[in-house]
Amino acid sequence: MNIDNLDVVVKVAACVCGKDGVISQTEEEAILATISSEYPDYSLMRFNKTLDDFFDDNLQLEDYLEQISDLNLKQFTINLCEFSASADGLDLRENIALHKVKLIFGEEL
């Protein structure tokens, strides 16, 4: 697994979680815990840098989604978004973004 692909997955989750206007600490912890449990080599330092990069990017959700081509990684991304966005309660805007991820990826799963 290319670790850069995981950076994109983290950015997708951050994008979904941030649709309510904030990425809470609970959501951040959920993203990191989920990534770390599946990919133990993904470090806290890498995670923090990826989030910093996310806030510096001017990309939309769709821009990140088109960078993910592996079917297993798409399913992992959906699961990660569901878990992390609901970690502090699923806001309507987060739910819409999550639905968009499922729609875009769902055609290929």
N, C-alpha and C positions, 0 to 999 in steps of 0.2 A: 504494500500500500504506500503510495506516494503521500508523504505527510502534507504536502501542499494541498492535496485534495481534502484533507481533514480541515485545513484552514478555511476552505470554501464552505464546508459543512457548518463549521462554527459561525461563519458569517451569515449563512442562511438562517440558522437558529436565532442569532442576534437580531436579524432583520424582522423575523416573525415576533419575537419577544418584545421588540422595541416599537411595535405598531401602536401600543397604547401610550406612547410618549416617553417611556422609560424602560430600561433593562434593569430589573431589580437584582439585588444581591442574591436573592433566592433563585432567580432564573439563571444568573451566572453560575451559581454553584451547581444547579441541576445540569447545565450544559457540560461543565467541566467533569462532573461525576460520571455522566453518561459516556462522554468521550473517553475518559480515563479507564473506565471499566472494560470497554471494548478494545481500546488501543492504549495499553499501559505506557507506551513510549512517548505519548503526547504529554509534554510537560506543562506545568503551571506557567513557566516563563513564556513558552510558545503560545499558550492560550491568551495570556495578557497582551502579548505583542499583536496577536491576531485581532483581538478586540480593539486595540489602539488603531490598527490599520483600518478596521471596519469603520470607525468613527471619522477617519480621514478620507475614506472613499466617498465617491459620489455615485455609487452604483445602486440600482434598484434590485428588488428581489429577483426579478426575471433574469437580470444580468448574472447573478450568482448561480441560479438554477441551471442555466445553459452551460455552465462550466462542469457540471456533474454528469458523467455519462454511464458510469458503472451501475448496473441495476441493483446490486446489493447495497451500494453506497446510497442510492436513491431511497431505498426502503429504510436504511438506517437514519437518513436525514429526516424522513417523515416521522419516524418514531422519536427522534431527538426533539424535533419541533413540538410534537404533541406533549411530551413529558416536560420540557423546559417551559413552554408557554403556559402550561396549566399549573406550574409549580407555585405560583402566587395567585391563582385564579385566572381563568381564561377570559380575557376582555373580548368584546365583540370584534374590535379591529384585529386583534391577534387571531381570532377564530376565522375571520375572512382571509387573512394572509395564509393561515394554515390550510384552509380550503383551496387556495390558489396553488400552493405547493402540491397538494394531493391531486388536483386537476392536471397540472402540468406533468407531474411524474406518473400519475395514474394510468395514462395512456400507454406507458411502456412497461408497467409492472405486471 
